Amino acid sequence: MAKLYFYYSAMNAGKSTTLLQSDHNYRERGMETLLFTPSIDDRYEQGKINSRIGLEAKAIPFNHELDLYCCVAEKKQKNAKIACVLIDEAQFLSKTQVHQLTEIADKLHLPVLCYGLRSDFLGEPFEGSKYLLAWAEEIEEIKTICHCGRKATMNLRIDANGNAVTQGSQIEIGGNDRYISMCRKHHKHEITNRTDAKCVQLC
């Protein structure tokens, strides 16, 4: 039975690298895959998944208007060798699209492997991640570490001077120049200090 998988982590834990390795494993065995990546991720060429260690692969760009089930069903009808669907930056999926992924697994009998963040820079869950955590049969954490050596579970957004950002849009594309992976303790420390400093300025 095909399943929906969710592999989550903090920033810079190697999610895209792991996705591309999974893709390679399928293709090495003569099977085809479908890769999807969000169209809003403009750090590299649109429609391409890049890893920090230099691996890359072409992918289908998606936004909230794309019906993932219909897209995959159409392509599977044309290519019977398609054996797996892989989603990069899955936190950007909508609730409707996560439901479509369950349909791909249940009706098209294709495993769906999703890779993404669990929460944003303030510790709030992304819509896509929330429903992947609720509906996926298999959930696994890809681990990375904080500067203190503890497991990093949070994503701190920083400004050009390296200061913590505590306000702004939930979605802001960026890499090491905008985000730092931290343990919860140090994330809270940075957010609290920044918030306290603003309160002092207001007083």
C-alpha positions as a LaTeX table, in Angstrom:
\begin{tabular}{lrrr}
\hline
Residue & $x$ (\AA) & $y$ (\AA) & $z$ (\AA) \\
\hline
Met1 & 0.00 & 0.00 & 0.00 \\
Ala2 & 1.37 & 3.41 & $-1.00$ \\
Lys3 & 1.81 & 5.92 & 1.82 \\
Leu4 & 2.15 & 9.65 & 2.40 \\
Tyr5 & 5.47 & 10.47 & 4.08 \\
Phe6 & 6.53 & 13.70 & 5.78 \\
Tyr7 & 10.20 & 14.33 & 6.49 \\
Tyr8 & 10.58 & 17.55 & 8.48 \\
Ser9 & 13.41 & 19.50 & 10.03 \\
Ala10 & 14.75 & 22.94 & 10.86 \\
Met11 & 16.56 & 24.94 & 8.18 \\
Asn12 & 19.78 & 23.61 & 6.67 \\
Ala13 & 19.32 & 20.01 & 7.78 \\
Gly14 & 19.74 & 18.57 & 4.29 \\
Lys15 & 16.08 & 18.07 & 3.32 \\
Ser16 & 16.68 & 18.77 & $-0.38$ \\
Thr17 & 19.77 & 16.59 & $-0.38$ \\
Thr18 & 17.78 & 13.71 & 1.11 \\
Leu19 & 15.00 & 14.25 & $-1.44$ \\
Leu20 & 17.45 & 14.19 & $-4.33$ \\
Gln21 & 19.08 & 11.04 & $-2.96$ \\
Ser22 & 15.66 & 9.36 & $-2.81$ \\
Asp23 & 15.01 & 10.46 & $-6.38$ \\
His24 & 18.37 & 9.00 & $-7.45$ \\
Asn25 & 17.57 & 5.68 & $-5.75$ \\
Tyr26 & 14.36 & 5.28 & $-7.74$ \\
Arg27 & 15.94 & 6.25 & $-11.04$ \\
Glu28 & 18.91 & 3.98 & $-10.46$ \\
Arg29 & 16.45 & 1.08 & $-10.40$ \\
Gly30 & 14.83 & 2.09 & $-13.70$ \\
Met31 & 11.81 & 3.83 & $-12.19$ \\
Glu32 & 10.59 & 7.35 & $-12.97$ \\
Thr33 & 9.68 & 10.02 & $-10.43$ \\
Leu34 & 7.80 & 13.29 & $-10.33$ \\
Leu35 & 9.41 & 16.16 & $-8.43$ \\
Phe36 & 7.58 & 19.29 & $-7.31$ \\
Thr37 & 8.97 & 22.53 & $-5.88$ \\
Pro38 & 7.18 & 25.79 & $-4.93$ \\
Ser39 & 7.18 & 28.46 & $-7.61$ \\
Ile40 & 7.76 & 31.18 & $-4.98$ \\
Asp41 & 11.21 & 29.80 & $-4.14$ \\
Asp42 & 13.34 & 32.07 & $-6.31$ \\
Arg43 & 16.72 & 31.44 & $-4.67$ \\
Tyr44 & 17.76 & 29.41 & $-7.71$ \\
Glu45 & 16.28 & 28.77 & $-11.12$ \\
Gln46 & 12.50 & 28.29 & $-10.97$ \\
Gly47 & 11.49 & 24.67 & $-11.40$ \\
Lys48 & 14.74 & 23.30 & $-10.06$ \\
Ile49 & 15.59 & 21.73 & $-6.71$ \\
Asn50 & 19.07 & 22.58 & $-5.45$ \\
Ser51 & 20.91 & 21.27 & $-2.43$ \\
Arg52 & 23.66 & 23.03 & $-0.53$ \\
Ile53 & 26.17 & 20.33 & $-1.55$ \\
Gly54 & 25.63 & 20.93 & $-5.25$ \\
Leu55 & 23.04 & 18.34 & $-6.23$ \\
Glu56 & 20.15 & 19.54 & $-8.39$ \\
Ala57 & 17.22 & 18.24 & $-10.40$ \\
Lys58 & 14.42 & 19.66 & $-12.52$ \\
Ala59 & 10.99 & 19.80 & $-10.88$ \\
Ile60 & 7.46 & 20.94 & $-11.59$ \\
Pro61 & 6.82 & 24.33 & $-9.96$ \\
Phe62 & 3.62 & 24.52 & $-7.93$ \\
Asn63 & 1.46 & 27.24 & $-6.42$ \\
His64 & $-1.85$ & 26.96 & $-4.60$ \\
Glu65 & $-3.73$ & 26.86 & $-7.90$ \\
Leu66 & $-2.16$ & 23.59 & $-9.05$ \\
Asp67 & $-4.25$ & 20.46 & $-8.54$ \\
Leu68 & $-1.54$ & 17.98 & $-7.65$ \\
Tyr69 & $-3.78$ & 14.94 & $-7.99$ \\
Cys70 & $-4.90$ & 15.83 & $-11.52$ \\
Cys71 & $-1.35$ & 16.72 & $-12.53$ \\
Val72 & 0.10 & 13.43 & $-11.29$ \\
Ala73 & $-2.81$ & 11.35 & $-12.65$ \\
Glu74 & $-2.36$ & 12.85 & $-16.12$ \\
Lys75 & 1.40 & 12.24 & $-16.14$ \\
Lys76 & 1.05 & 8.70 & $-14.80$ \\
Gln77 & $-1.40$ & 7.89 & $-17.58$ \\
Lys78 & 1.25 & 8.93 & $-20.11$ \\
Asn79 & 4.15 & 7.24 & $-18.31$ \\
Ala80 & 3.51 & 3.94 & $-16.53$ \\
Lys81 & 7.07 & 3.95 & $-15.13$ \\
Ile82 & 6.29 & 6.75 & $-12.66$ \\
Ala83 & 6.76 & 5.14 & $-9.26$ \\
Cys84 & 7.04 & 7.98 & $-6.74$ \\
Val85 & 6.14 & 11.63 & $-6.12$ \\
Leu86 & 8.54 & 13.90 & $-4.22$ \\
Ile87 & 7.64 & 17.35 & $-2.85$ \\
Asp88 & 10.29 & 19.91 & $-1.87$ \\
Glu89 & 9.49 & 22.73 & 0.62 \\
Ala90 & 6.22 & 20.99 & 1.46 \\
Gln91 & 5.37 & 23.55 & 4.15 \\
Phe92 & 4.10 & 25.78 & 1.33 \\
Leu93 & 1.34 & 23.35 & 0.36 \\
Ser94 & $-2.27$ & 24.28 & 1.09 \\
Lys95 & $-4.61$ & 22.07 & 3.11 \\
Thr96 & $-6.38$ & 21.18 & $-0.15$ \\
Gln97 & $-3.11$ & 20.12 & $-1.76$ \\
Val98 & $-2.16$ & 17.90 & 1.18 \\
His99 & $-5.54$ & 16.20 & 0.74 \\
Gln100 & $-4.71$ & 15.77 & $-2.95$ \\
Leu101 & $-1.48$ & 14.04 & $-1.93$ \\
Thr102 & $-3.46$ & 11.57 & 0.17 \\
Glu103 & $-5.55$ & 10.85 & $-2.94$ \\
Ile104 & $-2.39$ & 10.22 & $-4.97$ \\
Ala105 & $-1.31$ & 7.62 & $-2.43$ \\
Asp106 & $-4.76$ & 6.07 & $-1.96$ \\
Lys107 & $-6.13$ & 6.09 & $-5.52$ \\
Leu108 & $-3.06$ & 6.19 & $-7.77$ \\
His109 & $-1.08$ & 3.90 & $-5.45$ \\
Leu110 & 2.04 & 6.06 & $-5.61$ \\
Pro111 & 4.14 & 6.80 & $-2.53$ \\
Val112 & 4.39 & 10.55 & $-1.85$ \\
Leu113 & 7.53 & 11.80 & $-0.09$ \\
Cys114 & 7.26 & 15.34 & 1.32 \\
Tyr115 & 10.17 & 17.32 & 2.73 \\
Gly116 & 9.73 & 20.60 & 4.58 \\
Leu117 & 9.81 & 22.75 & 7.67 \\
Arg118 & 7.48 & 22.12 & 10.57 \\
Ser119 & 7.23 & 25.72 & 11.79 \\
Asp120 & 8.04 & 29.30 & 10.81 \\
Phe121 & 10.44 & 31.86 & 12.32 \\
Leu122 & 8.09 & 32.49 & 15.26 \\
Gly123 & 7.41 & 28.82 & 15.94 \\
Glu124 & 3.98 & 28.84 & 14.30 \\
Pro125 & 3.05 & 25.87 & 12.09 \\
Phe126 & 2.81 & 26.25 & 8.33 \\
Glu127 & $-0.51$ & 25.18 & 6.82 \\
Gly128 & 1.04 & 22.45 & 4.71 \\
Ser129 & 3.09 & 21.06 & 7.59 \\
Lys130 & 0.13 & 21.06 & 9.97 \\
Tyr131 & $-1.92$ & 18.80 & 7.72 \\
Leu132 & 1.02 & 16.63 & 6.74 \\
Leu133 & 1.61 & 15.98 & 10.44 \\
Ala134 & $-2.08$ & 15.14 & 10.81 \\
Trp135 & $-2.58$ & 12.99 & 7.70 \\
Ala136 & 0.75 & 11.37 & 6.77 \\
Glu137 & 1.18 & 7.69 & 7.64 \\
Glu138 & 4.92 & 8.07 & 8.11 \\
Ile139 & 6.54 & 11.06 & 9.85 \\
Glu140 & 10.27 & 11.36 & 10.38 \\
Glu141 & 12.54 & 14.13 & 11.61 \\
Ile142 & 15.74 & 14.98 & 9.75 \\
Lys143 & 18.00 & 16.20 & 12.51 \\
Thr144 & 20.42 & 19.11 & 12.62 \\
Ile145 & 22.10 & 20.96 & 15.49 \\
Cys146 & 22.08 & 24.35 & 17.17 \\
His147 & 25.32 & 26.25 & 17.77 \\
Cys148 & 25.20 & 24.95 & 21.35 \\
Gly149 & 25.26 & 21.34 & 20.21 \\
Arg150 & 21.64 & 20.55 & 21.06 \\
Lys151 & 19.18 & 19.39 & 18.43 \\
Ala152 & 17.87 & 22.34 & 16.40 \\
Thr153 & 14.08 & 22.39 & 16.06 \\
Met154 & 13.40 & 26.09 & 15.40 \\
Asn155 & 14.15 & 28.60 & 12.62 \\
Leu156 & 15.31 & 32.07 & 13.60 \\
Arg157 & 14.89 & 34.81 & 10.99 \\
Ile158 & 17.61 & 37.45 & 11.08 \\
Asp159 & 18.10 & 40.86 & 9.51 \\
Ala160 & 21.16 & 42.12 & 7.60 \\
Asn161 & 22.93 & 42.79 & 10.92 \\
Gly162 & 22.28 & 39.35 & 12.32 \\
Asn163 & 19.54 & 40.47 & 14.73 \\
Ala164 & 16.45 & 38.37 & 15.36 \\
Val165 & 13.35 & 39.36 & 13.41 \\
Thr166 & 10.10 & 39.07 & 15.39 \\
Gln167 & 7.58 & 40.51 & 12.94 \\
Gly168 & 6.75 & 40.07 & 9.28 \\
Ser169 & 5.16 & 37.77 & 6.76 \\
Gln170 & 5.20 & 34.07 & 7.55 \\
Ile171 & 6.69 & 33.33 & 4.15 \\
Glu172 & 9.98 & 34.96 & 3.25 \\
Ile173 & 12.32 & 32.99 & 1.05 \\
Gly174 & 15.93 & 32.88 & 2.17 \\
Gly175 & 18.90 & 30.76 & 3.08 \\
Asn176 & 21.78 & 31.14 & 5.52 \\
Asp177 & 21.64 & 34.90 & 5.07 \\
Arg178 & 18.10 & 35.04 & 6.52 \\
Tyr179 & 17.69 & 32.02 & 8.79 \\
Ile180 & 19.57 & 30.20 & 11.54 \\
Ser181 & 18.61 & 26.79 & 12.94 \\
Met182 & 18.41 & 26.78 & 16.73 \\
Cys183 & 17.25 & 24.71 & 19.67 \\
Arg184 & 14.05 & 25.93 & 21.31 \\
Lys185 & 15.93 & 27.39 & 24.30 \\
His186 & 18.16 & 29.65 & 22.23 \\
His187 & 15.37 & 30.55 & 19.80 \\
Lys188 & 13.24 & 31.74 & 22.74 \\
His189 & 16.22 & 33.64 & 24.14 \\
Glu190 & 16.79 & 35.51 & 20.86 \\
Ile191 & 13.10 & 36.27 & 20.30 \\
Thr192 & 12.55 & 37.35 & 23.92 \\
Asn193 & 15.60 & 39.63 & 23.99 \\
Arg194 & 14.54 & 41.28 & 20.75 \\
Thr195 & 10.98 & 41.77 & 22.00 \\
Asp196 & 12.19 & 43.13 & 25.35 \\
Ala197 & 14.49 & 45.61 & 23.58 \\
Lys198 & 11.56 & 46.93 & 21.54 \\
Cys199 & 9.50 & 47.32 & 24.73 \\
Val200 & 12.30 & 49.33 & 26.36 \\
Gln201 & 12.51 & 51.62 & 23.31 \\
Leu202 & 8.74 & 52.18 & 23.39 \\
Cys203 & 8.84 & 53.03 & 27.10 \\
\hline
\end{tabular}
